[in-house]
Amino acid sequence: MTTNSRISAVLALCVWLFVPRAPAQTFTTLYGFTGHIHGDGADPGGNLAIDRHGVLYGATASGGAVSPGIHCSELGCGTVFSLAPPSAPGAPWTEAVLWSFGGPGDGSDPAGGVVLGAGATGRLTLYGTTYYGGLGSGFGNGTVFSLTAPASPGAAWTESLIWTFGSSSGDGLNPAGGLLPGPNGIFYGTTANGGSAGGGTAFSLTPPSSPGGHWTETILWNFGAPGDGSYPVSILLRGGVLYGITQGGGTSTTGIVFSLVPPASSGPWTETVLYNFTASETFPTGLAIAGSGVLYGTTYGNQSKNGGTIFSLAPPASPGGTWTHSLLFSFPLKNNKGRDGDYPYGPLLIAKNGTLYGTAEFGGSANSGTIFMLKPPASPGGLWTYSLLHSFNGTSGGGLPFSGLVKGSGNLMYGTTGDGGPGSAGTVFSFIP
């Protein structure tokens, strides 16, 4: 699986208060992947999507029914799956492989997860990206795909490649993240490589005006110029403005937080560098935005410096001012078992009261990852309060949670682990804090 996203941060003072594990959480393993057994997937990645019936949808970066070939590794090319809740309390959830990647010209490594939409038929359609596959030599340059539900239950889902990267000169290559739905059926995303400056792109995909037509790609920004970021991996949309992070470039070559503003009528989008990560803040990862417009994110950390950080970036009081960066929490070095966890990767989940929830890929009592909570201070300028909520055991309960948490009904949260579980190939879990 391609991630290229890991490392750490800390130049500001660390303002945090460690609090012991909070009581009375409920953790449940809903499904354990088996890899190649029965054509199942392995290594689920990217955030889950939830429909109105409570069915979960996601992707695995490897595994599946298609024999490994030129466009994927020996572990398989990946899958898209659904996980339906039981009809009676206590019964098992039902998993189904909706698509196995890796056929001729198909994508592979759908590590960015999927988002829900409606296709031209009006039926439920899933959209996502694959890092490899499609056009290009070797493993291919990646794709954007749609997967449409059948007209009758039990029939096969229909996959379409709505874009293959590298289709034209200067196109982006290798989308490292998933898609972001916008108005009028438009999707936004980023590619880690390619573009006119070689540092990746931000792009939009506009649906055809009539069924069966071609989607239209527009390159919104080419990364990689001197002082600009490179290798964009995360993007958000608020009020028509795109916000994102890169894991390279900037003044310290360790990445930036950026905004992209659309033109008033016609013309190019405008990029603004909101923050340059420092030399000790390498490879920022997930990014989330609160209703107040404050951005929250994570940096992954490394063994020689620390186990990652959680930061905020607050907008200026007046347009054109400087965004304010704050370090909210610093994770300790890897293998500090029984404490906070190490190496947060997925985006944070922001609760209505401003509390942040997330996962760390390592650390905890079994060094297999944790679920944590970061509670805002009672008054501005106070200390954020950190709590360790759950330690993954690395076996039956899964381990190495690589993606973030998504909100279900009530207090329910859902997530995935990339390892462990009954089939030793990752899990889907639920958690009530």
VEXGU-764699 format. One line per field, with one value per residue (C-alpha): residue number from 1; residue in one letter; z, x, y. Coordinates in steps of 0.02 Angstrom, whole numbers, plus 50000, padded with zeros to 5 digits. Layout:
N
k = (NUM ...)
r = (a ...)
pz = (Z ...)
px = (X ...)
py = (Y ...)
***
This chain:
433
k = (1 2 3 4 5 6 7 8 9 10 11 12 13 14 15 16 17 18 19 20 21 22 23 24 25 26 27 28 29 30 31 32 33 34 35 36 37 38 39 40 41 42 43 44 45 46 47 48 49 50 51 52 53 54 55 56 57 58 59 60 61 62 63 64 65 66 67 68 69 70 71 72 73 74 75 76 77 78 79 80 81 82 83 84 85 86 87 88 89 90 91 92 93 94 95 96 97 98 99 100 101 102 103 104 105 106 107 108 109 110 111 112 113 114 115 116 117 118 119 120 121 122 123 124 125 126 127 128 129 130 131 132 133 134 135 136 137 138 139 140 141 142 143 144 145 146 147 148 149 150 151 152 153 154 155 156 157 158 159 160 161 162 163 164 165 166 167 168 169 170 171 172 173 174 175 176 177 178 179 180 181 182 183 184 185 186 187 188 189 190 191 192 193 194 195 196 197 198 199 200 201 202 203 204 205 206 207 208 209 210 211 212 213 214 215 216 217 218 219 220 221 222 223 224 225 226 227 228 229 230 231 232 233 234 235 236 237 238 239 240 241 242 243 244 245 246 247 248 249 250 251 252 253 254 255 256 257 258 259 260 261 262 263 264 265 266 267 268 269 270 271 272 273 274 275 276 277 278 279 280 281 282 283 284 285 286 287 288 289 290 291 292 293 294 295 296 297 298 299 300 301 302 303 304 305 306 307 308 309 310 311 312 313 314 315 316 317 318 319 320 321 322 323 324 325 326 327 328 329 330 331 332 333 334 335 336 337 338 339 340 341 342 343 344 345 346 347 348 349 350 351 352 353 354 355 356 357 358 359 360 361 362 363 364 365 366 367 368 369 370 371 372 373 374 375 376 377 378 379 380 381 382 383 384 385 386 387 388 389 390 391 392 393 394 395 396 397 398 399 400 401 402 403 404 405 406 407 408 409 410 411 412 413 414 415 416 417 418 419 420 421 422 423 424 425 426 427 428 429 430 431 432 433)
r = (m t t n s r i s a v l a l c v w l f v p r a p a q t f t t l y g f t g h i h g d g a d p g g n l a i d r h g v l y g a t a s g g a v s p g i h c s e l g c g t v f s l a p p s a p g a p w t e a v l w s f g g p g d g s d p a g g v v l g a g a t g r l t l y g t t y y g g l g s g f g n g t v f s l t a p a s p g a a w t e s l i w t f g s s s g d g l n p a g g l l p g p n g i f y g t t a n g g s a g g g t a f s l t p p s s p g g h w t e t i l w n f g a p g d g s y p v s i l l r g g v l y g i t q g g g t s t t g i v f s l v p p a s s g p w t e t v l y n f t a s e t f p t g l a i a g s g v l y g t t y g n q s k n g g t i f s l a p p a s p g g t w t h s l l f s f p l k n n k g r d g d y p y g p l l i a k n g t l y g t a e f g g s a n s g t i f m l k p p a s p g g l w t y s l l h s f n g t s g g g l p f s g l v k g s g n l m y g t t g d g g p g s a g t v f s f i p)
pz = (50000 49956 50093 50093 50240 50406 50525 50663 50733 50878 50884 50993 51179 51210 51306 51360 51513 51516 51592 51628 51521 51528 51591 51512 51327 51214 51078 50956 50811 50674 50542 50514 50338 50274 50131 49984 50069 49983 49878 50029 50045 50160 50237 50238 50217 50196 50294 50290 50214 50290 50202 50277 50320 50424 50294 50294 50134 50117 50022 50054 49982 49939 49929 49822 49695 49548 49529 49557 49395 49318 49402 49583 49711 49755 49892 49769 49696 49826 49844 49880 50013 50106 50284 50328 50508 50576 50573 50754 50901 50928 50755 50645 50519 50336 50225 50035 49909 49784 49670 49657 49567 49450 49284 49123 49129 49296 49447 49598 49778 49819 49980 49988 50033 49949 49956 49921 49775 49644 49468 49308 49348 49514 49604 49744 49672 49761 49701 49741 49681 49653 49673 49534 49381 49226 49098 49106 49112 49260 49394 49303 49355 49451 49419 49478 49477 49506 49567 49542 49636 49534 49487 49576 49742 49724 49550 49516 49544 49390 49389 49273 49261 49248 49239 49212 49263 49139 49002 48941 48954 49122 49204 49385 49434 49581 49687 49868 49949 49916 49831 49903 49844 49792 49723 49558 49561 49550 49640 49702 49738 49733 49650 49738 49581 49406 49351 49258 49405 49453 49633 49610 49573 49642 49518 49492 49394 49320 49271 49091 49040 48977 49030 48948 48914 48971 49135 49123 49225 49269 49348 49483 49543 49500 49653 49656 49615 49727 49898 49858 49931 49846 49869 49922 50019 50101 50044 50119 50052 50147 50071 49898 49960 49960 50106 50108 50160 50070 50139 50047 49990 50082 50169 50266 50130 50257 50188 50197 50237 50088 50026 49847 49806 49646 49524 49537 49360 49251 49263 49374 49555 49682 49807 49975 50090 50262 50359 50326 50433 50522 50506 50650 50578 50434 50335 50404 50378 50411 50408 50474 50489 50627 50606 50666 50520 50629 50546 50649 50591 50636 50598 50596 50692 50678 50793 50804 50859 50930 50900 50809 50854 50848 50793 50755 50630 50668 50534 50553 50629 50467 50285 50233 50409 50474 50524 50701 50725 50896 50953 51052 51095 51066 51067 51148 51057 50987 51105 51254 51293 51403 51369 51231 51071 50931 50752 50719 50535 50491 50502 50668 50705 50779 50898 50917 51082 50999 51068 50948 50924 50828 50812 50829 50725 50860 51048 51183 51295 51151 51041 50911 50912 51011 51005 51093 51141 51154 51248 51225 51373 51474 51434 51290 51314 51434 51418 51305 51398 51322 51364 51303 51265 51194 51159 51013 51058 50887 50880 50889 50910 50767 50763 50669 50642 50490 50451 50552 50640 50560 50653 50654 50742 50921 51000 50884 50790 50659 50599 50526 50571 50443 50537 50658 50681 50660 50485 50522 50377 50465 50540 50543 50719 50812 50967 51092 51196)
px = (50000 50068 50064 50224 50145 50228 50324 50321 50317 50349 50426 50298 50274 50173 50016 49926 49871 49873 49719 49698 49588 49406 49285 49141 49182 49108 49219 49155 49241 49109 49207 49378 49451 49532 49641 49634 49523 49352 49409 49401 49501 49646 49715 49561 49610 49527 49374 49212 49051 48878 48709 48540 48510 48669 48764 48951 49052 49241 49393 49538 49708 49748 49666 49517 49473 49579 49747 49894 49967 50058 49952 49960 50066 50071 49943 49805 49737 49607 49419 49266 49154 48992 48952 48767 48704 48613 48424 48424 48531 48685 48683 48837 48858 48855 49004 48998 49137 49060 49212 49383 49511 49647 49573 49654 49661 49572 49634 49725 49761 49601 49677 49572 49407 49241 49107 48921 48830 48698 48742 48649 48530 48480 48540 48667 48840 49007 49152 49336 49515 49650 49833 49888 49811 49732 49848 50036 50179 50220 50087 49992 49955 49792 49607 49443 49304 49118 49028 48839 48717 48616 48435 48386 48454 48591 48646 48822 48876 48938 49109 49160 49326 49274 49453 49624 49770 49907 49776 49854 50019 50035 49899 49917 49974 49935 49792 49846 49681 49498 49370 49279 49098 49053 48896 48817 48894 49072 49211 49375 49537 49725 49863 50028 50133 50128 50064 50161 50279 50297 50234 50057 49892 49724 49587 49400 49294 49130 48997 48935 48784 48696 48705 48848 48950 49128 49178 49283 49441 49505 49676 49645 49825 49995 50105 50294 50353 50491 50417 50254 50201 50218 50136 49961 49867 49715 49583 49426 49289 49207 49113 49180 49361 49472 49591 49725 49897 50052 50188 50330 50383 50367 50504 50567 50525 50413 50244 50115 49933 49854 49692 49629 49501 49398 49392 49248 49193 49327 49513 49632 49609 49716 49826 49878 50003 49921 50060 50234 50273 50439 50590 50527 50350 50371 50235 50072 49928 49742 49649 49476 49380 49265 49109 49210 49329 49473 49575 49633 49764 49893 50074 50135 50299 50458 50566 50708 50599 50427 50268 50171 50066 49893 49884 49757 49762 49642 49588 49635 49516 49516 49541 49723 49789 49901 49828 49874 49957 49944 50018 49880 49963 50127 50133 50283 50406 50352 50340 50284 50161 50011 50006 49945 49987 50104 50090 49914 49875 49691 49590 49515 49329 49261 49113 48982 49060 49230 49304 49425 49427 49559 49667 49854 49929 50048 50069 49947 49957 49999 50088 49953 49870 49744 49584 49603 49505 49566 49447 49455 49490 49348 49411 49517 49703 49682 49750 49677 49642 49701 49622 49668 49503 49553 49709 49700 49764 49837 49748 49560 49523 49633 49783 49866 49715 49773 49615 49510 49343 49174 49016 48866 48699 48699 48870 48926 49089 49160 49336 49454 49619 49747 49802 49740 49563 49490 49563 49727 49698 49617 49448 49299 49250 49124 49160 49055 49161)
py = (50000 50170 50299 50402 50486 50470 50574 50706 50879 50994 51169 51255 51222 51066 51114 50958 50865 50675 50596 50409 50299 50352 50217 50124 50122 49989 49915 49785 49697 49691 49598 49520 49514 49355 49414 49295 49168 49167 49315 49430 49591 49636 49795 49910 50093 50262 50315 50217 50283 50252 50251 50292 50108 50098 49997 50030 50042 50042 49982 49867 49909 49728 49557 49512 49380 49439 49352 49472 49536 49680 49814 49755 49667 49483 49520 49562 49723 49770 49773 49879 49801 49828 49779 49770 49774 49622 49608 49551 49612 49505 49426 49448 49587 49533 49575 49572 49604 49724 49735 49654 49764 49708 49656 49719 49909 49913 50010 49938 49992 50090 50156 50315 50233 50276 50411 50393 50473 50441 50391 50430 50286 50363 50206 50211 50238 50232 50338 50321 50323 50194 50241 50122 50044 50117 50193 50201 50078 49968 49982 50121 50299 50276 50298 50372 50243 50229 50074 50070 49960 49834 49862 49702 49633 49503 49555 49618 49797 49891 49973 50115 50204 50386 50448 50370 50480 50517 50533 50695 50787 50874 50771 50719 50545 50430 50499 50466 50515 50489 50601 50751 50777 50954 51039 50987 50814 50880 50787 50860 50769 50774 50675 50645 50657 50730 50899 51032 51062 50880 50899 50835 50920 50972 50928 50927 50804 50866 50738 50726 50829 50672 50489 50395 50550 50584 50662 50821 50843 51017 51044 51175 51188 51117 51091 51086 51262 51334 51376 51287 51120 50952 50781 50838 50704 50783 50907 50987 51100 51243 51390 51350 51357 51203 51174 51041 50984 50926 50814 50898 51070 51235 51332 51180 51053 50965 51017 51155 51191 51279 51354 51361 51496 51482 51629 51752 51711 51633 51610 51512 51463 51556 51464 51535 51450 51460 51374 51304 51153 51164 51052 50945 50935 50816 50728 50797 50678 50699 50865 50911 51075 51135 51241 51391 51370 51309 51171 51022 50899 50770 50737 50559 50565 50462 50358 50484 50632 50593 50494 50629 50779 50856 51038 51173 51316 51459 51583 51766 51892 51991 51935 51927 51906 51766 51599 51546 51377 51292 51127 51040 50876 50784 50594 50510 50400 50233 50083 50186 50048 50079 50266 50378 50287 50335 50394 50463 50451 50467 50629 50681 50667 50830 50814 50952 51007 51026 50865 50780 50591 50495 50341 50311 50172 50109 50120 50071 49918 49798 49925 49893 50063 50163 50266 50433 50588 50769 50884 51073 51187 51262 51437 51505 51479 51334 51159 51028 50865 50701 50532 50359 50272 50104 50000 49877 49703 49663 49494 49464 49649 49704 49818 49961 50076 50173 50273 50393 50370 50408 50451 50336 50357 50421 50404 50263 50279 50162 50129 50001 49919 49865 49709 49576 49517 49342 49328 49419 49540 49688 49729 49845 49897 50003 50106 50202 50322)
***
